[in-house]
Amino acid sequence: MPQVKKTEIAYIKGVGPKRAEAFEKLGLKYSTDLLTVYPRIYLINTAIRSLAKYHDENVLIKGKVIDKRMPFKPNHPTRIVINDGTGSIESLLWGNTFYREKQFKIGDEYIFWGKVNYNAYERNVKFDIRDHKKFEESDNELLKYPLVPVYLLSEELKKTWIKPLSFTKIIFNAVKNSSGSITDVLSSEIVSEHSLLDHRTALLRTHYPASAEDIETARQTLAFEELFFLQLIMALKKRALAQAEKGIRFEKIGTRFETLFKELLGFELTNAQKRVIKEILADMRSGKPMNRLLQGDVGSGKTIVAVFCILVAIENSYQAAFMCPTEILAEQHYKTLQYYFDKLRIKAVILVGGQKKKLRDSILEEIRSGKAQVVVGTHALIQSTVEFKNLGFTVIDEQHKFGVMQRAKLKAKGNNPDVLVMTATPIPRTLSLTVYGDLDVSVIDELPKNRKPVKTALRFEADRIKVYSFIKDEVSKGRQVYIVYPIIQESEKLDLKSAVQHYELLRKNIFPDLKLGLVHGKLPWNEIDETIEAFKNKQVDILVSTTVIEVGIDIPNATIMLIEEAQRFGLSQLHQLRGRVGRGADQSYCILMAEKLGEISTERLKVMTETNDGFQISETDMRLRGPGEFFGTRQSGELRFSAADLAKDTALIEKARSSAFRLMEEDPEMRRTENAVIREHFLINYRESMELTGTA
């Protein structure tokens, strides 16, 4: 909101000093701040005689309590009868009997919010009360509207004994207080081009709509505004980067690039890999600092793309760094890179936690002197003791597991090195445009030709004996198996199967004739590496694990992935785990074991059995779980939209992005008269973002 009439929240009717403190903890200090708190649901304002047509809907009624019957036995409901002049309805109130006895005096008038239910047994309508407030004359103004908003209350506000309907009244008072001084935030040209409402109308229709159509029309405008200013920040970042110091111009390709491509590779690159390599090399030759996101489904071959690009950096006398989120992934990547670079006489080293001091000191000296041309590692790479002689190219794998500051620290180890961030988690287009909108994006959308799609099946406890029998048959053919559990140890708080306990059960009782190995995140990385190496060398038939093997493990002979408690994992995580099999020429299988599935869990797991397309799976994952949960953990402060819905606003994001980036091209300082409102709103609300991009 633009800064307009500065009425502090404490002075709005219904708030007061104590509640004002709770509001301020949420970043809400002035009445105008409340206008950016959008409704969670809308209640149909109706009469009792009309309730029968609103089965299973949230409604608002105003009426007198004409009868009240307290229960004779504990744990029984209090019954009240409400009448509004058009009819009467009975409601049951559960809970503290002492509290109910003092509540709802006969003859008093109230506003009730509740859900309408039809009781088939009694053949009548029941009204399930969710909230209420005693009627005041000032409520008549609120009750003029056919749809009444209800807002989501935070824990901070609940502590002040505020209720949803009371909060709605506070917002109503804030709108009355500030609506006359709300100003536009977008230029008239943008509003007209995209058929949007003006800002004031959109806000008023959101808080007090006349119809359901009003709600969506207003949401579209407010969502566009949110997305437009986010994309404006992205455009500013990109512009600031382009105007920054010159990057490195990697001019030489060198003979080793050709040697790798023609003699050492051992397989043919896909057309998608070739295209992506060309895109990255074009950036590297440009002389501008590269910031590129490389997306590729599991098994699509992102690592070998990085190898080719690192090789170009080495040929131009620069060092390269390859940062991974876990030691196990760093070890796997190191072995892959070392396989090729040893043959090309390029020195690669690995730097991770837990290395002995003598070895670590030796590696640090090799990095400092430039003898180590390629350095693979974890967060250890960004420690102050790590000094590069001439870092020119950085690769950050599974980049969503690193924070902004961690990525910046690695980049600061060199002088404007090119940055390639990679992810094997296909990112929905909407998320890519919002979170990574300042990056150029390359996508490997093709798998190697010899890969057969993994067959995925959903199985339940009753199928367990058959599943174990199938595993034994596959192992007898010389194949290998992963069995993944959601947690390491048994927990009193979590009713989940654990890797450690079930490893013993499987080893002693289920597969006593087979060789089993165990890996999980609490084991030292060298023990994990030894077990995985044994699995790779076929010395282990079944690898029992947690999600520590989610990425980076490439063992073509493993053909079965059994995932226990599959309903507990995110879809994208399940897809990553499934990607550990199907990496060879043999048919592979993913078995999802699950119990007690609800409607959403069933829908999620059904998607896994129907498609191997990571992008389709990621879209479903985001739609069902939300963008904040997309990577398995909610990242505080990110993707908190009030009106925009990333699951359905793809077209809106693209329109907002187009307008924001065009504005940066045509009027980067936002000095033109028609852009003055945009600049004013941006300066007031996004000053911090402008300072971070160096454009303030």
C-alpha angles and dihedrals in degrees: 000000000000115000104263129141105007102215110158115232091238089070095054112104110262097024117078129169100300095049089042088062090054091049091049091055085061092051094258112128107143134046089249090059089063091061089070091058101094127203121267095206138353125234122218107236104219148143127260092247089061097049094097091072094053101067112170093002132120112249141174122221133177118211151132124263102239099171138020129185121189118211122259093211132048118260092027123119130258111237122216131177119215125200127187100177093265096068146315134260134187123228131189119220119199126196140051108018093200090054092047091051091062093041129085108019115210110256095024120120122231143174111235130197116196150128124268115229130182114222104212093190095054092030094227142102121265125199114216106201115219099171141350143184132194110261119253127185090246088062090072088078090056092047093058089083123085091216121042119196126230121200131212111254121217123220089253091060094042088059089063091058092247116154129209095254091047089051090051088054090050091052089048090054091047091052090051090048097050111021095095094060101043111127133199122270100191131055118258088243093060092043090052096043093056098034092242130160120248112264097253094050092047092052094047093047090049094053097036112019124180092208144002088261089059090056096054095041090052092044091053091055096046091044091051090051092051092047094043093057091044089053090046088059089050091050091049091051091050092047092048090051092050090051094046126100116305117276128220121291106215100201103165124073095180134199095276090067089059091044091054092047098047106028115019106036098080093201139052120262115238119246088250091056091049091050093049093048089054091050092051094044090051088056092047092053094047098080091230121111107266121226107175133161116214113201122188135157119247110291095013094121108252094150095060089050088055090049092058092048094046088051091058090052090051092049088056091054097256130127123238130213125203112194122194130183096232137037092234091056091045090053092050093049091046091056092049093049093042091053091061101030095051088060090048092048094245119144113233124179136182125225118191138144120278097037115141115262095244092052093043093050090050092051092047090053091050090052092047094049094044093242088119102068097178122035120192118189153124128254084313087085093069097052116119092245091065111091122174121206095213115352110186107155131038130188119195113193124204084006096184087073090064127074124234092254093051092053090046092051092055091049090050089061087077138035104268095317119190112261126214115183117192136195133181089196105092105231119218111246092243091053092045092053094048104038099030100026092126092056129081109239131219121184129199098206099170133074125215112280098243095059119111117207112259112248110229126198134180113223136177137210091274088061096051098103091051091048092052090047090052090051091052091051092051093048090050087059090056097262127133134226141214119207112190127196127192097232139028102225135021112270131201090212097047121055093207137127112255132214099227098050095042092046088063092045093049093044096049105030113018106034105016092149095053132077113247131189131193130212131171139154097267094061119094110265093241090057090049090049092050092051093047090047089052089050090049090051091051093248088122123052100189125029112203111201152148121235089291086104092052095114140018100027112122114181111150094193093062106096106164128064112185112188117193120209088011092175088069094065130078116249093245090052091050089050091051091051091047087054090069088076130049091054095122136051095269124093111266133201137207116200118195112202113198144159138193097019120189124204096273094044090051091051092048096050092042089061089056091055093048104049144025091196106120094199092054089048093049092051090053091045092053093045093052101037104025130242094278090062096039097107094040098263129064110240110217116240096013129114097358101158122173099196108006119091111201091195093065108015101080094125091046092051091052092049092048091047092049092051094045095048092045089052090053090052096046102035111009093170091046089229099140116106094241090055096049093100091052092050093048093050091045094049092050098043106026105034090122091055091049091052091049090054092046092239101109 
